[in-house]
Amino acid sequence: MSWLTVAACNGGTSPPARAENPGDAESPRAVEPAADLVDVNDVSILFAPRGGRPFPEISVEEGEQGGLWRAQDFDALMAFAQNGLPGVPGSNPEVAPGGRAAERADWRIVAARFDPCAPALAVRDPSPGLTAKLTEFGVPAACLVQFRLVAQPFQGNRDVDFAAHLVFTLPSTDGVLPLLRAVKRASEAAGAPTDGVPLGVHPGLAAGSTAVATAVRQLVLQLPAQSVARTSALMGLRAGPEPWVFLGGRMEAKPEGGFEAFSPLPIFSFGVAGGVFHQRLSFKPGDPRHVIPEPQQPIRTSPLFDDDSTDANLVFHVDDPARSNIFETDCVSCHTSTARIYALDLDSTSERVPTPVGVTAYAPRSVLQASGETGRPPHWNVRNFGWFQGHPTISLRTVNETAEAVQLVNLEMVSEAENPERRHGPGPDCSAVDEATWTCFVKTGGSDCLDACVAAP
């Protein structure tokens, strides 16, 4: 997980039934129209499954500047994933893409996210520890505008248990809002409004709207063409169904334009001299621990695997963008926090991030990572925002990061004339019933979880 990685209803009515949307949930009757403010499905777009393939279907080979994932960068990352760095002991991740993920032509985009302040809003007022990390890696203590794509390989009509983050740093937020609004308006026109709808498969794509698919395609292909920096990260398997291995790197911008080839980066959160270039999650007999290497920072999920801990606050701290970011938290922690809730049957605590007023920052149990909906062992799903064996999947960390992005867009990118009341979003106010609402979504999985919420002021 490299430093630029990783990794959104009007009129008081519920959206119509949508085929092939396991994340469908009723929107709250309390939501009122809020002209062109964005909600969670407007900034984080999860593609719809259609016959085992993503809709819309966008290859990583498409796009300007050599494609969304250039051939030379794909080849360099796969070479590193399989062989490590020459002359660097212990750097070999030993990933085995084989016939599963080795061909660039098999990779498709399955999700897209916009973040006006990466890696988290905390960079505007960093702690001493975060300041030291930013300085160490030459990263400014300021927001990076990023557009992130999630790609996965497909064999026939089946997604393979590999995934990549393709992250594009943009020069500014200029031109982004019209593209986001184009998707939102197309979805509303298709009878699938996004206001007040919890994060899941995008409503317009779930409805099968070709107009929404066209607007999403335009968003996905236009923003990367403006990028000034690119990074990529991979989750892959060694031979067999596990362990899961995480690694990443970046492509430096050239002064004359374009980008250098992919070069690996150490994972930042271990404090090991020389860096650690990969991390793995393993349940194979013979491995000394499940999380290898063991992270040293206090905010991590490894004690929930290896130390018999049931401290739910470990999960909620990892899921909190104000406490945890890619400089201070390891890859496995970010990709397993929601799964640990289900594996250990953890309940909410006072340390959980509260849901902002006006932002529909929830996700239905049916799409939450490792909720058991796939019928597979909970630890097999390490997807934060993508697909797992044909099933859309989301983590609570992604929900919280999306909520932060929604508020920044509405308060800093939408003009005061369009949002004179400085509303955080067009969703409901669930603040008085947030605990019950969260429990309903995460534990119960009902379709009426938002019924007790009211219209946001």
C-alpha positions in Angstrom: 0.0 0.0 0.0 1.9 3.0 -1.2 1.6 6.5 0.1 -0.8 7.6 -2.6 -2.9 4.6 -2.5 -4.5 2.9 -0.5 -7.0 1.7 -0.7 -23.4 8.9 -3.3 -34.0 10.2 -3.0 -35.7 12.8 -3.8 -39.4 13.5 -3.0 -39.6 11.3 0.0 -39.8 8.1 -1.9 -37.7 4.9 -1.9 -35.7 4.0 -5.1 -37.4 1.4 -7.3 -36.4 -2.2 -7.2 -33.0 -2.7 -8.9 -31.9 -6.0 -10.4 -28.6 -7.6 -9.3 -28.0 -5.2 -6.5 -27.2 -7.1 -3.3 -26.6 -3.7 -1.6 -30.1 -2.4 -2.1 -31.6 -0.6 0.8 -34.5 1.7 1.3 -33.8 5.4 1.3 -35.2 7.4 4.2 -38.5 9.1 3.8 -37.1 12.1 5.6 -34.7 13.1 2.8 -35.7 16.2 0.9 -34.2 17.4 -2.4 -30.9 19.3 -2.0 -29.8 20.7 -5.3 -26.8 18.9 -6.5 -25.1 18.2 -3.1 -23.3 14.9 -3.2 -23.9 11.9 -1.1 -21.9 8.7 -0.6 -22.7 7.0 -3.9 -21.8 10.1 -5.8 -18.1 10.1 -4.8 -17.6 6.4 -4.3 -19.0 4.4 -7.3 -19.2 0.6 -7.0 -19.9 -1.0 -10.4 -22.8 -3.3 -10.9 -22.5 -7.0 -11.6 -24.0 -8.1 -14.9 -23.6 -11.7 -15.8 -20.4 -12.0 -13.7 -18.8 -9.0 -15.4 -18.7 -5.3 -14.3 -21.1 -2.8 -15.7 -19.8 -0.6 -17.2 -17.0 -2.7 -18.5 -13.8 -0.6 -18.7 -10.4 -2.2 -19.4 -7.3 -1.0 -17.7 -5.8 -0.7 -21.2 -8.2 2.1 -22.1 -7.4 5.8 -21.6 -4.8 8.3 -22.5 -1.0 8.2 -21.7 -0.8 4.5 -22.4 -4.0 3.5 -20.5 -5.3 3.5 -17.0 -2.6 0.9 -16.1 0.3 1.3 -18.6 1.8 -1.9 -19.9 5.3 -1.1 -18.6 3.9 -0.3 -15.1 1.8 -3.5 -15.1 4.8 -5.6 -16.2 7.1 -4.0 -13.6 4.7 -4.5 -10.7 4.0 -8.1 -11.7 7.8 -8.7 -12.0 8.3 -7.3 -8.5 5.4 -9.2 -7.1 6.8 -12.5 -8.3 10.6 -11.9 -7.8 11.2 -9.0 -5.4 14.0 -6.6 -5.8 17.4 -7.9 -7.1 20.0 -7.9 -4.3 17.5 -7.1 -1.5 17.0 -10.1 0.8 13.5 -10.6 2.0 11.9 -8.3 -0.6 10.3 -11.1 -2.7 6.5 -11.2 -2.1 6.4 -14.5 -4.0 3.0 -13.7 -5.6 1.9 -16.2 -8.1 -0.4 -14.6 -10.7 0.0 -17.6 -13.1 -3.0 -17.9 -15.3 -5.2 -16.0 -12.8 -4.0 -12.4 -13.1 -0.9 -12.3 -15.2 -2.5 -10.8 -18.3 -3.2 -7.1 -18.4 -6.0 -7.6 -20.9 -8.0 -9.5 -18.2 -8.1 -6.6 -15.7 -11.2 -4.4 -15.5 -12.2 -1.4 -13.4 -14.8 -2.4 -10.7 -14.9 0.8 -8.6 -14.0 4.5 -8.5 -13.5 7.0 -5.7 -12.8 10.7 -5.6 -11.0 12.2 -2.5 -10.4 15.9 -2.4 -8.0 15.6 0.6 -5.9 12.4 0.7 -4.6 10.6 2.5 -6.9 12.1 5.1 -8.1 15.4 6.4 -5.7 15.0 9.3 -2.8 16.1 7.0 -4.1 19.7 7.4 -3.2 19.6 11.1 -0.9 16.6 11.5 0.2 15.1 14.8 4.0 15.1 15.5 4.1 11.4 14.5 2.4 12.0 11.2 4.5 15.1 10.6 7.6 13.0 11.0 6.3 10.4 8.5 5.3 13.0 6.0 8.8 14.5 6.2 10.5 11.1 5.9 8.8 10.4 2.6 8.8 13.9 1.2 5.1 14.3 1.3 3.6 17.8 1.9 1.4 18.4 5.0 -1.4 19.4 2.7 -4.3 17.7 0.9 -3.7 15.7 -2.2 -6.5 15.6 -4.7 -6.9 12.0 -5.8 -9.0 9.8 -8.0 -8.7 6.1 -7.2 -9.7 3.2 -9.3 -10.0 -0.4 -8.2 -9.2 -3.0 -10.8 -9.6 -6.8 -10.7 -8.9 -9.6 -13.2 -11.6 -11.6 -14.7 -11.5 -15.2 -16.1 -14.6 -15.6 -18.2 -17.5 -14.4 -16.0 -15.7 -14.7 -12.7 -13.6 -12.2 -10.8 -10.2 -13.6 -9.5 -9.0 -13.1 -6.0 -6.5 -10.4 -6.9 -7.0 -6.6 -6.9 -5.1 -3.4 -7.6 -5.5 0.2 -6.5 -4.7 2.7 -9.4 -4.3 6.1 -7.8 -4.1 9.3 -9.7 -3.1 12.6 -8.1 -4.7 15.6 -9.7 -3.4 19.1 -9.9 -6.6 20.5 -8.4 -10.3 19.9 -8.0 -11.0 21.9 -11.2 -13.4 20.1 -13.5 -14.2 17.3 -11.1 -17.6 18.5 -9.7 -19.3 18.6 -13.2 -18.2 15.0 -13.9 -19.5 13.8 -10.5 -22.8 15.7 -11.0 -23.2 14.3 -14.5 -23.3 10.8 -13.0 -25.6 11.9 -10.3 -28.1 13.6 -12.6 -28.1 10.7 -15.1 -28.9 8.4 -12.2 -31.8 10.7 -11.0 -33.1 10.8 -14.6 -33.0 7.0 -14.7 -35.3 6.8 -11.6 -32.4 5.8 -9.3 -31.6 8.8 -7.1 -28.6 8.7 -4.9 -29.6 11.1 -2.1 -30.2 9.3 1.2 -29.1 5.9 -0.2 -26.4 4.0 1.8 -23.2 3.1 0.1 -23.5 0.1 -2.1 -23.6 -0.8 -5.8 -24.3 2.6 -7.5 -28.1 2.9 -7.8 -28.0 4.0 -11.5 -25.7 1.2 -12.5 -27.8 -1.3 -10.5 -30.8 -0.1 -12.5 -28.9 -0.9 -15.7 -28.9 2.7 -17.0 -26.7 3.1 -20.1 -26.7 6.9 -19.6 -25.2 6.4 -16.1 -22.7 3.9 -17.5 -21.7 6.5 -20.1 -21.3 9.2 -17.5 -19.2 6.9 -15.3 -17.0 5.9 -18.2 -16.4 9.6 -18.9 -15.4 10.2 -15.3 -13.1 7.2 -15.2 -11.3 8.1 -18.4 -11.1 11.9 -18.1 -9.7 12.4 -14.6 -6.6 10.1 -14.9 -5.6 12.0 -18.1 -5.1 15.1 -15.8 -2.9 13.3 -13.3 0.4 14.7 -12.1 1.4 11.6 -10.2 0.5 7.9 -10.2 0.8 5.0 -7.9 -0.4 1.5 -7.8 -0.8 -1.2 -5.2 -1.5 -4.9 -5.5 -3.2 -7.6 -3.4 -2.3 -11.0 -4.7 -2.0 -14.6 -3.8 0.9 -17.0 -3.5 0.3 -20.4 -4.9 -3.1 -21.6 -3.7 -6.0 -19.7 -2.1 -3.8 -18.0 0.5 -1.9 -16.1 1.9 -2.9 -12.7 0.7 0.1 -10.4 0.0 0.1 -6.6 -0.2 2.6 -4.4 -2.0 2.9 -1.2 -4.0 4.9 1.4 -5.7 4.7 4.6 -7.7 5.5 6.2 -11.1 7.4 9.5 -10.9 6.4 12.3 -13.2 9.0 13.4 -15.8 9.9 17.1 -16.1 9.1 16.9 -19.8 5.8 15.2 -19.2 4.6 11.6 -18.8 5.8 9.2 -16.1 8.8 7.1 -15.2 8.2 3.3 -15.0 6.8 1.7 -11.8 9.2 1.4 -8.9 8.4 -0.5 -5.7 8.0 1.4 -2.4 8.4 0.0 1.1 5.3 -0.2 3.2 5.5 2.7 5.6 4.1 1.6 8.9 6.6 -0.8 10.3 9.6 1.3 11.3 12.0 -1.3 10.0 15.4 -0.1 8.8 15.5 -0.2 5.0 11.7 -0.7 4.8 9.5 -3.7 4.4 8.2 -4.2 0.8 5.3 -6.5 1.4 3.0 -7.8 4.1 0.8 -10.9 4.2 -2.2 -12.3 5.9 -1.9 -16.1 6.3 -3.9 -18.9 7.9 -1.6 -21.6 6.5 -0.3 -24.2 9.0 3.4 -23.5 9.9 3.3 -19.7 9.7 4.2 -18.3 13.1 1.5 -15.6 13.0 -1.5 -14.6 10.8 -0.1 -11.1 10.1 3.4 -11.1 8.8 5.4 -9.1 9.6 3.8 -7.9 12.8 3.1 -4.1 12.7 4.5 -2.0 15.5 2.2 0.9 15.5 -0.6 0.9 18.2 -3.5 1.2 15.7 -3.7 -2.2 14.1 -5.9 -5.3 13.9 -3.2 -7.9 14.3 -4.0 -8.5 18.1 -7.5 -9.5 16.9 -5.9 -12.3 14.9 -2.8 -13.4 17.0 -3.2 -12.2 20.6 -6.8 -13.4 21.4 -7.9 -9.8 21.8 -11.6 -8.9 21.4 -11.0 -5.1 21.8 -13.5 -3.6 19.4 -11.8 -0.2 19.7 -8.9 -1.6 17.6 -11.3 -1.9 14.7 -12.9 1.5 15.2 -9.6 3.2 15.5 -8.4 1.7 12.2 -11.7 2.7 10.6 -11.3 6.4 11.8 -9.6 8.6 9.2 -8.7 11.1 11.9 -6.7 8.4 13.8 -5.5 6.2 11.1 -4.0 6.7 7.6 -1.7 4.9 5.2 1.5 6.4 6.8 0.7 5.0 10.3 -1.4 1.9 9.7 -0.5 -1.3 7.9 -2.2 -2.8 4.9 -3.6 -5.9 6.6 -5.3 -3.7 9.3 -7.0 -1.5 6.7 -8.2 -4.6 4.8 -9.5 -6.7 7.7 -11.1 -4.3 10.2 -14.7 -5.0 9.1 -14.1 -8.7 8.7 -12.9 -8.8 12.4 -16.3 -7.3 13.5 -18.0 -10.3 12.1 -15.4 -12.9 12.9 -15.4 -11.9 16.6 -19.0 -10.6 16.8 -17.9 -7.2 18.0 -20.4 -4.5 18.9 -20.2 -0.7 18.5 -18.4 1.4 21.1 -18.1 5.1 21.9 -14.9 5.1 19.8 -16.8 4.4 16.5 -16.9 7.3 14.1 -20.3 9.0 14.4 -22.3 9.4 11.2 -22.3 13.0 10.0 -25.6 14.8 9.7 -26.7 14.9 6.1 -24.4 12.1 4.9 -25.8 8.6 4.4 -22.6 7.0 5.8 -23.8 3.5 6.2 -23.6 0.3 4.1 -26.1 -2.6 4.1 -25.0 -5.8 5.8 -25.4 -7.6 2.4 -22.4 -5.8 1.0 -20.2 -5.4 4.1 -16.9 -7.2 4.0 -17.0 -10.8 5.3 -20.6 -10.5 6.6 -21.1 -14.1 5.5 -23.2 -13.2 2.5 -20.8 -15.0 0.1 -20.9 -18.2 2.0 -17.1 -18.2 2.3 -14.9 -18.1 5.4 -14.9 -14.5 6.7 -11.2 -14.1 6.5 -11.1 -14.8 2.8 -12.6 -11.4 1.9 -10.0 -8.6 2.1 -11.9 -6.3 -0.3 -12.5 -2.7 0.9 -14.4 -1.6 -2.2 -14.8 -4.1 -5.0 -16.0 -7.6 -5.7 -15.4 -10.9 -4.1 -16.5 -14.0 -6.1 -19.2 -12.1 -7.9 -20.4 -10.3 -4.8 -20.0 -6.5 -4.2 -18.2 -5.8 -1.0 -17.4 -2.7 1.1 -15.6 -2.1 4.3 -16.6 0.4 7.1 -13.3 2.2 6.6 -14.3 2.9 3.1 -17.7 4.2 4.4 -15.9 6.6 6.8 -13.4 7.8 4.2 -16.3 8.4 1.8 -18.2 10.4 4.4 -15.2 12.7 4.9 -14.9 13.2 1.1 -18.7 14.0 0.8 -18.4 16.7 3.4 -15.4 18.3 1.8 -17.0 18.3 -1.6 -20.2 19.9 -0.3 -18.5 22.5 1.9 -15.4 23.4 -0.2 -16.2 22.5 -3.8 -19.9 23.4 -4.0 -20.3 27.2 -4.1 -21.9 29.1 -1.2 -24.6 30.3 -3.6 -25.5 26.6 -4.3 -25.2 25.6 -0.6 -26.0 28.7 1.4 -26.9 26.8 4.5 -23.5 25.0 4.3 -25.2 21.6 4.6 -22.8 18.6 4.8 -24.9 16.6 2.5 -28.3 15.8 1.1 -28.9 12.8 3.3 -30.9 12.4 6.6 -30.1 13.3 10.2 -29.5 10.0 12.1 -27.6 11.6 15.0 -30.2 10.8 17.6 -30.4 7.2 16.5 -27.0 6.6 15.1 -26.1 3.7 17.4 -29.3 1.8 16.6 -29.0 2.7 12.9 -25.4 1.4 12.7 -26.4 -1.8 14.5 -29.3 -2.3 12.2 -27.2 -2.1 9.1 -24.1 -4.0 10.4 -25.7 -6.6 12.6 -29.4 -7.0 11.7 -29.3 -6.2 8.0 -32.9 -4.9 7.8 -34.4 -2.8 5.0 -35.9 -0.2 7.4 -32.7 0.9 9.2 -33.1 4.6 8.2 -36.8 4.8 9.2 -36.0 6.5 12.6 -33.8 9.2 11.0 -35.3 12.6 10.3 -34.7 15.3 7.7 -31.4 17.1 8.1 -31.7 20.7 9.2 
